[in-house]
Amino acid sequence: MTTTFTARIIASHGRHYVARDNSGALWHCIARGKKHEVAVNDCVILTDLGNSGDVTQPQAVIEKIEPRQNLFRRSDQFKDKAIAANVTQVWFVVATEPSFDPELLSRCQVACAAEAIQFTILLNKADLAALLARAEALIAPFQAIGIPVIHTSTLSGQGIDQLRHQIIGQSTVLTGQSGMGKSSLINELVPDAKATIGEISHYLDTGRHTTTTVQAYQQGPATTIIDVPGLQVFGLSHLTDEQILLAFPEFRPHLGDCRFRDCRHDQDPGCALRAAVENGSATDVRLQLLRRLLQDIR
């Protein structure tokens, strides 16, 4: 007799997934065909495959994805990558060293704005005082448009208690470029992270590839921390012009004020966004980014 039940996806690697059911048991899952775009933190309906071959690693097939609150994802003209579902906040980790890419940070912020996900910057390794001013200057434009910034250090403990408080009752994604100290922050927030990694690797059989695995750590009934591998690119091909425009809070009050309805916000006469830059209420760096994003999807 076929058994069907509900579970939550806690790790993904390629087209292989680990799910945890309501009793806490783990399942090695696959999606049926290519019709499912499964993401970590999805609530799914599974069918038990009957422990095919390994009773220590029960296997199931994903039959259905339950309706989502949102989907944190990235895309380009060739591929759409679902990262995590039902997310309440994304923490983008940067550091005093090595250097980080403000455009990658911006693109992630735009993706979050399109899905109404709270976006926060973590400035890690804040104990490196000699390098702090340079990093703060790079993120100052984000603070100016209202994006929260939290200074953190796993060496001094700065900001860690604040992070522990702010994850309670939330589904939090930690992401950013490699080398920013994200893994150290995960270890501070999730005491048994290394043990969990080993357990999940057993189910995915990807021990040597854990850095490419998105995985969730359950820290309470409503508290989830989702670790995303280091980012190198963040495409936004899945967004519309309107979603991109609305993701820039400094330009939002001026939308619809351009002289021409089809204004490209470049050299068009009477552009309200360019006027916002000229009067100091927005920056040219952000306007140039907006133009690039619109050009990309066109």
Disulfide bonds with the S-S distance in Angstrom:
none
